[in-house]
Amino acid sequence: MTKSSMTELRKIRKTVASEFPNDPALQQVHIAQRLIARQAASRGMTIPDYIRSLRKGPAARRLRVG
């Protein structure tokens, strides 16, 4: 991870910890959700479309050629 992405991760963790102070499991879920949302936005996709693209994997994408 780059230094800027580590800084962003720290910000996300701090925000989520303040929103859910006594529930570490829920914090982990929300951190993951925010990271997935950030990845989807960086690729110009919605969250469900991004997740579908991850499920398909590279082998499935190669089979659809042509």
N, CA, C and O atoms as a MOPAC input file, in Angstrom:
PM7 MOZYME 1SCF
protein

 N      0.83500 1    -1.17900 1     0.00000 1
 C      0.00000 1     0.00000 1     0.00000 1
 C      0.87800 1     1.24000 1     0.00000 1
 O      1.95400 1     1.26400 1     0.59800 1
 N      0.40300 1     2.25300 1    -0.67400 1
 C      1.13800 1     3.50600 1    -0.68200 1
 C      0.86100 1     4.27000 1     0.60300 1
 O     -0.05000 1     3.94000 1     1.36300 1
 N      1.66400 1     5.29100 1     0.82400 1
 C      1.50300 1     6.07700 1     2.03700 1
 C      0.14000 1     6.77300 1     2.06100 1
 O     -0.48600 1     6.86900 1     3.11700 1
 N     -0.31900 1     7.25400 1     0.91000 1
 C     -1.61700 1     7.92800 1     0.86300 1
 C     -2.75900 1     6.95800 1     1.13800 1
 O     -3.73200 1     7.32300 1     1.79900 1
 N     -2.65600 1     5.72400 1     0.64000 1
 C     -3.71400 1     4.75200 1     0.89400 1
 C     -3.70900 1     4.31200 1     2.35900 1
 O     -4.76600 1     4.02700 1     2.92300 1
 N     -2.54100 1     4.25500 1     2.96800 1
 C     -2.47900 1     3.93600 1     4.39800 1
 C     -3.11100 1     5.05300 1     5.21800 1
 O     -3.79000 1     4.79000 1     6.21000 1
 N     -2.89200 1     6.29100 1     4.80900 1
 C     -3.49900 1     7.42600 1     5.49200 1
 C     -5.01500 1     7.37600 1     5.36700 1
 O     -5.73200 1     7.62200 1     6.33700 1
 N     -5.49900 1     7.05800 1     4.17700 1
 C     -6.94300 1     6.93800 1     3.96100 1
 C     -7.51800 1     5.80800 1     4.80700 1
 O     -8.59800 1     5.95400 1     5.37900 1
 N     -6.81400 1     4.69200 1     4.89100 1
 C     -7.27500 1     3.56700 1     5.69200 1
 C     -7.35100 1     3.94900 1     7.16100 1
 O     -8.29800 1     3.57300 1     7.85200 1
 N     -6.37300 1     4.68600 1     7.63900 1
 C     -6.40400 1     5.14200 1     9.03300 1
 C     -7.60700 1     6.04800 1     9.28200 1
 O     -8.25900 1     5.94600 1    10.32100 1
 N     -7.90000 1     6.93400 1     8.32700 1
 C     -9.06500 1     7.81700 1     8.46000 1
 C    -10.35900 1     7.00800 1     8.51100 1
 O    -11.23600 1     7.27400 1     9.33200 1
 N    -10.46700 1     6.02700 1     7.63200 1
 C    -11.66400 1     5.18300 1     7.60200 1
 C    -11.80000 1     4.44000 1     8.92400 1
 O    -12.88700 1     4.39600 1     9.50000 1
 N    -10.71900 1     3.86200 1     9.40400 1
 C    -10.76900 1     3.12100 1    10.67400 1
 C    -11.18600 1     4.02000 1    11.83000 1
 O    -11.98700 1     3.62600 1    12.67800 1
 N    -10.63700 1     5.23000 1    11.85800 1
 C    -10.96200 1     6.16500 1    12.93700 1
 C    -12.43400 1     6.55500 1    12.88700 1
 O    -13.09800 1     6.59500 1    13.92300 1
 N    -12.94800 1     6.84300 1    11.70100 1
 C    -14.34700 1     7.21100 1    11.54100 1
 C    -15.26700 1     6.06800 1    11.94800 1
 O    -16.23200 1     6.27000 1    12.68500 1
 N    -14.96800 1     4.88000 1    11.46900 1
 C    -15.80100 1     3.71900 1    11.78200 1
 C    -15.73300 1     3.39100 1    13.27400 1
 O    -16.74500 1     3.01800 1    13.86600 1
 N    -14.57100 1     3.52300 1    13.88200 1
 C    -14.43900 1     3.24800 1    15.31200 1
 C    -15.27400 1     4.21800 1    16.13800 1
 O    -15.81500 1     3.84600 1    17.17900 1
 N    -15.37900 1     5.45900 1    15.67500 1
 C    -16.20600 1     6.42000 1    16.40700 1
 C    -17.69600 1     6.15100 1    16.19800 1
 O    -18.50600 1     6.46000 1    17.07100 1
 N    -18.06500 1     5.58000 1    15.05100 1
 C    -19.46600 1     5.27200 1    14.78300 1
 C    -19.91900 1     4.01600 1    15.52200 1
 O    -21.07400 1     3.92500 1    15.93900 1
 N    -19.01900 1     3.04800 1    15.68500 1
 C    -19.34000 1     1.76700 1    16.33900 1
 C    -18.27100 1     1.47200 1    17.38300 1
 O    -17.43300 1     0.59500 1    17.17300 1
 N    -18.28500 1     2.18700 1    18.50300 1
 C    -17.16400 1     2.09400 1    19.44900 1
 C    -17.02700 1     0.76200 1    20.18200 1
 O    -15.91300 1     0.39600 1    20.55700 1
 N    -18.09400 1     0.03700 1    20.39600 1
 C    -18.00700 1    -1.17800 1    21.21400 1
 C    -18.22500 1    -2.45700 1    20.42700 1
 O    -18.54600 1    -3.49400 1    21.00800 1
 N    -18.05600 1    -2.39800 1    19.11600 1
 C    -18.32400 1    -3.58200 1    18.30600 1
 C    -17.25800 1    -3.75300 1    17.22300 1
 O    -17.44200 1    -3.27800 1    16.10200 1
 N    -16.15200 1    -4.42200 1    17.53800 1
 C    -15.07200 1    -4.58000 1    16.56200 1
 C    -15.48700 1    -5.34700 1    15.30500 1
 O    -14.98100 1    -5.06800 1    14.21800 1
 N    -16.39900 1    -6.30400 1    15.44200 1
 C    -16.83900 1    -7.07100 1    14.27100 1
 C    -17.59500 1    -6.16800 1    13.30100 1
 O    -17.37400 1    -6.23100 1    12.09100 1
 N    -18.47100 1    -5.34300 1    13.82100 1
 C    -19.21800 1    -4.41900 1    12.97700 1
 C    -18.28200 1    -3.38000 1    12.35200 1
 O    -18.50100 1    -2.94600 1    11.22100 1
 N    -17.26000 1    -2.99000 1    13.07400 1
 C    -16.26400 1    -2.07500 1    12.52000 1
 C    -15.58800 1    -2.69800 1    11.30000 1
 O    -15.40600 1    -2.03200 1    10.28100 1
 N    -15.22000 1    -3.96800 1    11.40500 1
 C    -14.56600 1    -4.65500 1    10.29000 1
 C    -15.46700 1    -4.70900 1     9.06700 1
 O    -15.00300 1    -4.51600 1     7.94300 1
 N    -16.74700 1    -4.97000 1     9.28000 1
 C    -17.70200 1    -5.03100 1     8.17800 1
 C    -17.79300 1    -3.67900 1     7.48000 1
 O    -17.77200 1    -3.60600 1     6.25200 1
 N    -17.89300 1    -2.62300 1     8.25700 1
 C    -18.04600 1    -1.29800 1     7.66200 1
 C    -16.75200 1    -0.81700 1     7.00000 1
 O    -16.80400 1    -0.11300 1     5.99100 1
 N    -15.61900 1    -1.17900 1     7.54300 1
 C    -14.34700 1    -0.83500 1     6.90100 1
 C    -14.26600 1    -1.52100 1     5.54200 1
 O    -13.90200 1    -0.89500 1     4.54700 1
 N    -14.60400 1    -2.80300 1     5.50200 1
 C    -14.57700 1    -3.54000 1     4.23500 1
 C    -15.55200 1    -2.93500 1     3.23300 1
 O    -15.22500 1    -2.79900 1     2.05400 1
 N    -16.73600 1    -2.57500 1     3.69100 1
 C    -17.73200 1    -1.97600 1     2.80500 1
 C    -17.21800 1    -0.66600 1     2.20900 1
 O    -17.40000 1    -0.41400 1     1.01800 1
 N    -16.59200 1     0.15000 1     3.01400 1
 C    -16.06800 1     1.42500 1     2.50500 1
 C    -14.91600 1     1.22000 1     1.53000 1
 O    -14.79500 1     1.95500 1     0.55000 1
 N    -14.07300 1     0.23100 1     1.78900 1
 C    -12.97300 1    -0.05100 1     0.86400 1
 C    -13.50100 1    -0.57100 1    -0.47400 1
 O    -12.99000 1    -0.19900 1    -1.53000 1
 N    -14.51200 1    -1.42200 1    -0.43200 1
 C    -15.11500 1    -1.93500 1    -1.66300 1
 C    -15.78000 1    -0.80200 1    -2.43500 1
 O    -15.66300 1    -0.72600 1    -3.65800 1
 N    -16.47800 1     0.07700 1    -1.72000 1
 C    -17.12200 1     1.21600 1    -2.37200 1
 C    -16.09200 1     2.12100 1    -3.03600 1
 O    -16.32300 1     2.64000 1    -4.12800 1
 N    -14.97000 1     2.30400 1    -2.37900 1
 C    -13.90000 1     3.14700 1    -2.93900 1
 C    -13.31600 1     2.51400 1    -4.20800 1
 O    -13.06900 1     3.21100 1    -5.19300 1
 N    -13.09400 1     1.19300 1    -4.18400 1
 C    -12.57700 1     0.49300 1    -5.36100 1
 C    -13.56300 1     0.57500 1    -6.52400 1
 O    -13.17300 1     0.81500 1    -7.66700 1
 N    -14.83700 1     0.37500 1    -6.22000 1
 C    -15.86800 1     0.42900 1    -7.26300 1
 C    -15.92400 1     1.81700 1    -7.88100 1
 O    -16.00100 1     1.95000 1    -9.10200 1
 N    -15.88500 1     2.84400 1    -7.05400 1
 C    -15.93800 1     4.21500 1    -7.55600 1
 C    -14.71500 1     4.54400 1    -8.41000 1
 O    -14.82400 1     5.26400 1    -9.40200 1
 N    -13.55900 1     4.01900 1    -8.02800 1
 C    -12.35100 1     4.30500 1    -8.79900 1
 C    -12.40100 1     3.66800 1   -10.18400 1
 O    -11.71600 1     4.12000 1   -11.10200 1
 N    -13.20500 1     2.62200 1   -10.33700 1
 C    -13.35900 1     1.96600 1   -11.63700 1
 C    -14.62400 1     2.40900 1   -12.36400 1
 O    -14.92800 1     1.91300 1   -13.44900 1
 N    -15.36400 1     3.34800 1   -11.76300 1
 C    -16.57300 1     3.85700 1   -12.39000 1
 C    -17.70900 1     2.85100 1   -12.40500 1
 O    -18.52800 1     2.84200 1   -13.32400 1
 N    -17.75800 1     1.99800 1   -11.38100 1
 C    -18.77400 1     0.95300 1   -11.31100 1
 C    -19.61000 1     1.13700 1   -10.05600 1
 O    -19.21100 1     1.81800 1    -9.11100 1
 N    -20.78200 1     0.50900 1   -10.07100 1
 C    -21.55400 1     0.43800 1    -8.84300 1
 C    -20.99200 1    -0.70300 1    -8.00600 1
 O    -20.24900 1    -1.54300 1    -8.51400 1
 N    -21.34400 1    -0.73300 1    -6.73400 1
 C    -20.83400 1    -1.78800 1    -5.86200 1
 C    -21.27100 1    -3.17000 1    -6.34700 1
 O    -20.43200 1    -4.06700 1    -6.43400 1
 N    -22.57300 1    -3.38000 1    -6.67100 1
 C    -22.95100 1    -4.72000 1    -7.15900 1
 C    -22.22500 1    -5.12600 1    -8.44500 1
 O    -21.84300 1    -6.28700 1    -8.59500 1
 N    -22.03100 1    -4.17600 1    -9.38000 1
 C    -21.32000 1    -4.49400 1   -10.61200 1
 C    -19.85900 1    -4.85500 1   -10.32600 1
 O    -19.30800 1    -5.77100 1   -10.93500 1
 N    -19.24800 1    -4.13200 1    -9.40400 1
 C    -17.86600 1    -4.41100 1    -9.04300 1
 C    -17.74100 1    -5.81200 1    -8.43700 1
 O    -16.82100 1    -6.55500 1    -8.77700 1
 N    -18.66100 1    -6.17000 1    -7.54600 1
 C    -18.62400 1    -7.49200 1    -6.92200 1
 C    -18.84300 1    -8.58100 1    -7.96800 1
 O    -18.18100 1    -9.61800 1    -7.93100 1
 N    -19.76800 1    -8.35200 1    -8.89900 1
 C    -19.98700 1    -9.33400 1    -9.97200 1
 C    -18.71700 1    -9.51400 1   -10.80100 1
 O    -18.38400 1   -10.63000 1   -11.20000 1
 N    -18.01200 1    -8.41600 1   -11.05700 1
 C    -16.79100 1    -8.52400 1   -11.85000 1
 C    -15.72400 1    -9.33000 1   -11.10600 1
 O    -14.91400 1   -10.01100 1   -11.73400 1
 N    -15.72000 1    -9.25800 1    -9.78900 1
 C    -14.75900 1   -10.04500 1    -9.00500 1
 C    -15.11700 1   -11.52000 1    -9.01100 1
 O    -14.23300 1   -12.37600 1    -9.02400 1
 N    -16.39500 1   -11.82000 1    -9.00100 1
 C    -16.84400 1   -13.21500 1    -8.97900 1
 C    -16.51600 1   -13.93100 1   -10.27500 1
 O    -16.21300 1   -15.12400 1   -10.27200 1
 N    -16.57600 1   -13.21000 1   -11.38000 1
 C    -16.36100 1   -13.83900 1   -12.67400 1
 C    -14.92100 1   -14.29400 1   -12.84100 1
 O    -14.67800 1   -15.37700 1   -13.37500 1
 N    -13.98600 1   -13.51200 1   -12.40900 1
 C    -12.58900 1   -13.87300 1   -12.50800 1
 C    -12.06800 1   -13.80200 1   -13.93200 1
 O    -12.85300 1   -13.69300 1   -14.87400 1
 N    -10.75800 1   -13.86200 1   -14.10100 1
 C    -10.15600 1   -13.72200 1   -15.42500 1
 C    -10.51100 1   -14.85900 1   -16.38400 1
 O    -10.64400 1   -14.61700 1   -17.58400 1
 N    -10.66600 1   -16.07900 1   -15.89800 1
 C    -10.97500 1   -17.21200 1   -16.78800 1
 C    -12.33600 1   -17.02700 1   -17.44700 1
 O    -12.49100 1   -17.30000 1   -18.63700 1
 N    -13.31600 1   -16.56700 1   -16.68600 1
 C    -14.64900 1   -16.35000 1   -17.24500 1
 C    -14.62800 1   -15.22900 1   -18.28200 1
 O    -15.34600 1   -15.29400 1   -19.28000 1
 N    -13.82400 1   -14.22200 1   -18.05600 1
 C    -13.72500 1   -13.11900 1   -19.02400 1
 C    -13.09000 1   -13.58100 1   -20.33200 1
 O    -13.47600 1   -13.11500 1   -21.40400 1
 N    -12.12400 1   -14.48700 1   -20.25600 1
 C    -11.48700 1   -14.98700 1   -21.48800 1
 C    -12.45300 1   -15.81700 1   -22.31900 1
 O    -12.39900 1   -15.77600 1   -23.54900 1
 N    -13.32300 1   -16.55900 1   -21.67900 1
 C    -14.26800 1   -17.41200 1   -22.40100 1
 C    -15.30400 1   -16.62000 1   -23.18100 1
 O    -15.85100 1   -17.12100 1   -24.16200 1
 N    -15.58500 1   -15.38400 1   -22.75900 1
 C    -16.60400 1   -14.59500 1   -23.44200 1
 C    -16.10000 1   -13.89800 1   -24.69100 1
 O    -16.88200 1   -13.22100 1   -25.35800 1
 N    -14.85000 1   -14.03000 1   -25.03300 1
 C    -14.29800 1   -13.35400 1   -26.20900 1
 C    -14.92700 1   -13.94800 1   -27.45800 1
 O    -14.97700 1   -15.16600 1   -27.62900 1
 N    -15.41100 1   -13.06000 1   -28.33400 1
 C    -15.94200 1   -13.49100 1   -29.62000 1
 C    -17.31100 1   -13.85100 1   -29.65000 1
 O    -17.82800 1   -14.22500 1   -30.70300 1

